[in-house]
Amino acid sequence: MQLAYGLLYLYAMKFLAKKHQDKDIYILGVASMGAMCLSISFFTSPIIVAICRRKSARLAAVLGGLLISLACLFTSFAIQFHQALISYGVVLGIGAGVVRETSTIVLGHYFKRRREFVEMVTQTGIGVGMALFSVLYKEAVGKLEWRLGLQAVTGLLALAFFLPIVYRSANLYHPQRRAIMHLKNQRKKMKEKKSHVKSTKPPMFDFSPLKSRGLRVLMMSCACAALGIYAPIFYLVYQGYREGLEDSGLVVLQTFMGFASALGCVGFGLVIVKPSTQCLISRQYLCQAAMVGIGISLLALSAVQGYHGYVLFVWLYGVCLGGFTYSLKMFTLERIKARHFTKAWSFVQGAKSLPVIIGIPITGC
């Protein structure tokens, strides 16, 4: 939903800022609304992981789904820009961060051996979701206008509230689940006998993964890359609209970008999941190659013209973006111990929050 903001950006300019469409400050403000949503979802990642260490990830996922639905519903009733900024930029950003990080935690509980393959499937879902939400925005907000269209989107987002309810603990599927339950019961009995002795709880925020020099370098690299890698997601559709492209063509561009991102995840994932014995490519080189590809595509964007040029750009950019997202996560998994991966990945996500909120508005100036 966040990565399909290009079309919603266009509709927000039509319905929220239609009286001030010629003023650059409103064009920049609507773009900052989407950037704030993405930035807040990145910023809350370490906080959500820390809370899930103490509390239930299932309950957090339910609350995150509720926040997303309510935020989209409140945005549909917004008639002024600051109302949409609070509901979409802040509340939906928090809810999206909760849902994304809890899904990462749940995947870590269920899949520990085939983590690379499972992450490839989930990262592919991000690209498919980008394509589907682009069509949904066109059919809902484009035809039913702002209020009714976003209310229709809210009905779909309500699934994010009900799906975590069916989540069951991974221990229930463990082959030695009876032994695990027995040990838990014995531990509870021992705690009841020694109730007068206060047990020391681990700190809520664990910064031990930051001791790794490789993780710190990775965070700095991600922060630098986040200054510009997400800019086409926000501005490409609006740029095509200003050049006179039809609405159907803009939807196709955004849809192609989503499918290209999914294709990039699958392509880079197959290189990691099924490596060739004759030509072994490390995850670091895959990540660097994807970043170089994104840079080349952004440079080529200034030279392309017309609809077909944009189609060529979105396929190149989408494949590299999907490959970068997946290879970066797998490179972090390779550098960090498995038990610290969730915390380390949340720090990597958090490192991208400030560059996103700074880089995207500057790009639109």
C-alpha positions in Angstrom: 0.0 0.0 0.0 2.8 2.4 0.9 4.8 1.7 -2.2 1.7 2.3 -4.5 1.5 5.8 -3.3 2.2 7.3 -6.8 -1.5 7.0 -7.9 -2.8 8.1 -4.5 -0.5 11.1 -4.7 -2.2 12.1 -8.0 -5.7 11.7 -6.5 -4.7 13.6 -3.4 -3.7 16.5 -5.6 -7.0 16.3 -7.4 -9.3 16.1 -4.4 -7.5 17.6 -1.5 -5.4 20.3 -3.0 -7.4 21.1 -6.1 -7.9 24.8 -5.1 -4.1 25.2 -4.6 -2.9 23.0 -7.5 -0.6 25.7 -8.9 1.3 26.2 -5.7 4.5 24.2 -5.3 4.1 24.0 -1.5 1.0 21.8 -1.8 2.6 19.6 -4.4 5.6 19.2 -2.0 3.3 18.7 1.0 1.3 15.8 -0.5 4.5 14.1 -1.5 5.8 14.6 2.1 2.6 12.9 3.4 3.6 9.7 1.7 7.2 10.0 2.7 6.2 10.6 6.3 4.1 7.4 6.3 7.0 5.3 4.9 9.5 7.0 7.2 7.4 6.5 10.4 6.9 2.8 9.5 10.7 2.5 9.3 11.4 4.5 12.4 9.0 2.4 14.6 10.6 -0.9 13.6 13.1 -1.2 16.5 10.4 -0.1 18.9 7.9 -2.7 17.7 10.5 -5.5 17.9 11.4 -4.4 21.4 7.8 -4.5 22.5 7.2 -7.9 20.9 10.0 -9.3 23.0 7.9 -8.6 26.1 4.4 -8.9 24.7 2.6 -11.1 22.2 3.4 -10.6 18.5 -0.1 -11.8 17.7 -1.7 -9.1 19.7 0.6 -6.5 18.2 -0.3 -7.7 14.7 -4.0 -7.4 15.5 -3.6 -3.8 16.8 -1.5 -3.0 13.7 -4.2 -4.2 11.4 -6.8 -2.2 13.3 -4.6 1.0 13.0 -4.2 0.6 9.3 -8.0 0.2 8.8 -8.9 3.1 11.0 -6.2 5.3 9.4 -7.5 4.7 5.9 -11.1 5.3 7.1 -10.1 8.6 8.8 -8.2 9.7 5.7 -11.4 9.1 3.6 -13.2 11.8 5.8 -10.3 14.3 5.5 -11.3 17.4 3.6 -8.2 19.4 4.5 -4.5 18.6 4.0 -3.5 18.5 7.7 -6.2 16.0 8.5 -4.9 13.6 5.9 -1.4 14.2 7.0 -2.2 13.1 10.6 -4.3 10.1 9.6 -2.4 8.8 6.7 1.1 10.1 7.4 1.3 9.3 11.1 -1.4 6.7 12.1 -1.1 4.6 9.0 2.7 4.7 9.1 2.6 3.3 12.6 0.1 0.6 11.7 2.1 -0.4 8.6 5.3 -0.7 10.7 3.6 -2.9 13.3 2.1 -5.2 10.6 5.4 -5.5 8.7 7.6 -6.2 11.7 5.3 -8.7 13.4 5.1 -10.6 10.1 8.9 -10.8 10.2 8.9 -12.1 13.7 6.3 -14.7 13.0 8.2 -15.9 9.9 11.3 -16.2 12.1 9.3 -18.4 14.5 7.9 -20.7 11.9 10.8 -21.0 9.4 14.3 -21.2 10.6 15.9 -23.6 8.1 14.5 -22.4 4.8 14.4 -18.7 5.7 15.9 -17.6 2.4 13.1 -19.3 0.3 10.4 -18.0 2.6 11.7 -14.4 2.5 11.8 -14.7 -1.3 8.1 -15.5 -1.3 7.2 -12.7 1.1 9.3 -10.1 -0.7 7.7 -11.1 -3.9 4.3 -10.4 -2.3 5.4 -6.8 -1.8 5.7 -6.3 -5.5 2.4 -8.0 -6.2 0.7 -5.9 -3.6 2.1 -2.8 -5.2 0.6 -3.8 -8.6 -2.8 -4.8 -7.0 -3.1 -1.6 -5.0 -2.4 0.5 -8.1 -5.3 -1.1 -9.8 -7.4 -0.8 -6.7 -6.7 2.9 -6.3 -7.7 3.5 -10.0 -10.9 1.6 -9.7 -11.9 2.8 -6.2 -10.5 6.3 -5.7 -10.4 7.2 -9.4 -14.1 6.3 -10.1 -15.7 6.7 -6.6 -13.7 9.7 -5.7 -11.8 10.3 -2.5 -14.3 9.4 0.3 -16.1 6.4 -1.1 -12.9 5.1 -2.8 -10.8 5.1 0.4 -13.7 3.5 2.3 -13.7 0.7 -0.3 -9.9 0.3 0.3 -10.6 0.2 4.0 -12.8 -2.9 3.5 -9.8 -4.7 2.0 -7.4 -3.5 4.7 -9.7 -5.0 7.3 -8.2 -8.4 6.4 -5.0 -7.2 8.1 -7.1 -7.2 11.4 -8.6 -10.6 11.1 -5.7 -12.6 9.6 -3.4 -12.4 12.8 -6.3 -13.9 14.8 -5.6 -17.3 13.2 -1.9 -17.2 14.1 -0.9 -20.0 16.4 2.4 -20.4 18.2 5.1 -22.2 16.4 5.7 -24.5 19.4 2.4 -26.2 18.7 3.9 -27.6 15.5 7.2 -28.6 17.0 7.9 -32.4 16.9 8.9 -32.2 20.6 6.0 -30.0 21.7 5.0 -32.2 24.6 8.5 -31.9 26.1 8.4 -28.1 25.5 5.1 -27.8 27.3 6.3 -30.0 30.2 9.4 -27.7 30.6 7.2 -24.6 30.6 4.9 -26.1 33.2 7.8 -27.0 35.4 9.2 -23.5 35.1 5.9 -22.0 36.2 5.9 -24.3 39.2 9.4 -23.2 40.1 8.4 -19.6 39.8 5.5 -20.1 42.1 7.7 -21.6 44.8 10.2 -18.8 44.5 7.7 -16.0 44.0 9.5 -13.9 46.7 12.6 -13.8 44.5 12.3 -11.2 41.8 13.4 -12.4 38.5 15.5 -10.0 36.4 13.9 -9.2 33.1 16.0 -8.5 30.0 16.1 -4.9 28.9 13.4 -3.8 26.5 15.9 -2.3 24.0 18.7 -4.6 23.2 21.5 -2.8 21.4 23.9 -5.7 21.4 23.7 -6.2 17.6 25.0 -2.7 17.1 28.4 -3.9 18.4 28.9 -5.5 15.1 31.0 -3.3 12.8 29.5 -4.9 9.7 26.0 -4.0 10.8 26.9 -0.3 11.5 28.5 -0.1 8.0 25.4 -1.7 6.5 23.1 0.8 8.3 25.2 3.7 6.9 25.0 2.3 3.4 21.2 1.9 3.7 20.8 5.4 5.0 22.7 6.8 2.0 20.8 4.6 -0.5 17.4 5.6 1.0 17.9 9.2 0.1 16.8 8.5 -3.5 15.9 4.9 -4.2 12.2 5.4 -3.4 11.7 8.7 -5.3 10.3 7.2 -8.6 7.6 5.4 -6.5 6.3 8.8 -5.4 6.9 11.1 -8.4 6.8 9.0 -11.6 3.0 8.9 -11.9 2.6 12.6 -11.3 5.4 13.4 -13.8 3.7 11.3 -16.4 0.4 13.1 -15.6 2.0 16.5 -16.2 3.4 15.3 -19.5 -0.1 14.4 -20.7 -0.2 10.6 -20.3 -3.6 9.0 -19.9 -4.8 7.6 -16.6 -4.9 4.1 -17.9 -1.3 4.4 -19.0 -0.3 5.7 -15.5 -1.9 2.7 -13.9 -0.1 0.3 -16.2 3.2 2.0 -15.4 2.7 1.5 -11.6 1.5 -2.0 -12.2 4.5 -2.9 -14.3 6.7 -1.5 -11.5 5.1 -3.8 -9.0 5.5 -6.9 -11.2 9.0 -5.9 -12.0 9.8 -5.7 -8.3 8.4 -9.2 -7.8 10.4 -10.5 -10.7 13.5 -9.0 -9.3 12.9 -10.7 -5.9 12.5 -14.1 -7.6 15.5 -13.6 -9.9 17.9 -12.6 -7.1 16.3 -15.1 -4.7 17.0 -18.0 -7.1 20.6 -17.0 -7.2 20.8 -17.2 -3.4 18.5 -20.2 -2.8 19.9 -22.4 -5.5 23.5 -21.2 -6.1 25.4 -22.5 -9.0 28.5 -24.6 -8.3 30.3 -23.2 -11.3 29.6 -19.5 -10.6 29.0 -18.6 -7.0 27.9 -15.0 -6.5 28.0 -13.6 -2.9 25.1 -11.8 -1.4 27.2 -8.7 -1.0 27.8 -8.5 -4.7 24.2 -9.0 -5.5 23.2 -6.2 -3.2 25.9 -3.9 -4.8 24.8 -4.8 -8.3 21.2 -4.0 -7.5 22.2 -0.6 -6.1 24.2 0.1 -9.2 21.3 -0.9 -11.3 19.0 1.5 -9.5 21.5 4.3 -10.0 21.8 3.6 -13.7 18.0 3.5 -14.1 17.6 6.9 -12.2 20.2 8.4 -14.5 18.4 7.0 -17.6 15.1 8.5 -16.4 16.3 12.0 -17.4 16.9 10.8 -20.9 13.8 8.8 -21.7 10.7 10.4 -23.3 7.2 9.2 -23.9 5.2 6.3 -22.6 7.5 3.5 -24.0 10.5 5.1 -22.4 8.8 5.1 -19.0 7.9 1.5 -19.5 11.5 0.6 -20.1 12.5 2.6 -17.0 9.9 1.0 -14.6 11.0 -2.5 -15.6 14.7 -1.8 -15.1 14.0 0.1 -11.9 11.5 -2.4 -10.5 13.7 -5.4 -11.0 16.7 -3.7 -9.4 14.5 -2.4 -6.5 13.1 -5.9 -5.7 16.5 -7.5 -6.0 18.0 -4.8 -3.7 15.3 -5.3 -1.0 15.7 -9.0 -1.0 19.5 -9.2 -1.2 19.9 -6.6 1.5 17.8 -8.6 3.9 19.6 -11.9 3.1 23.0 -10.1 3.4 22.0 -8.9 6.8 21.0 -12.5 7.7 24.4 -13.7 6.6 26.3 -11.2 8.6 24.3 -11.4 11.8 23.6 -14.4 14.0 20.2 -15.9 13.4 19.0 -15.1 17.0 19.9 -11.4 16.5 18.6 -11.1 13.0 15.1 -9.7 13.8 16.7 -7.0 16.0 19.4 -6.2 13.5 17.0 -6.0 10.6 14.8 -3.5 12.6 17.9 -1.3 13.1 18.6 -1.4 9.4 15.0 -0.4 8.7 15.2 2.4 11.3 18.3 3.7 9.6 16.3 4.5 6.5 13.6 6.6 8.2 15.4 9.9 8.3 16.8 9.8 4.8 13.4 9.0 3.4 11.7 12.0 5.0 14.5 14.2 3.9 15.4 12.8 0.4 11.9 12.5 -1.1 10.8 16.1 -0.5 14.1 17.4 -1.7 13.8 15.3 -4.9 10.4 16.9 -5.6 11.7 20.5 -5.3 
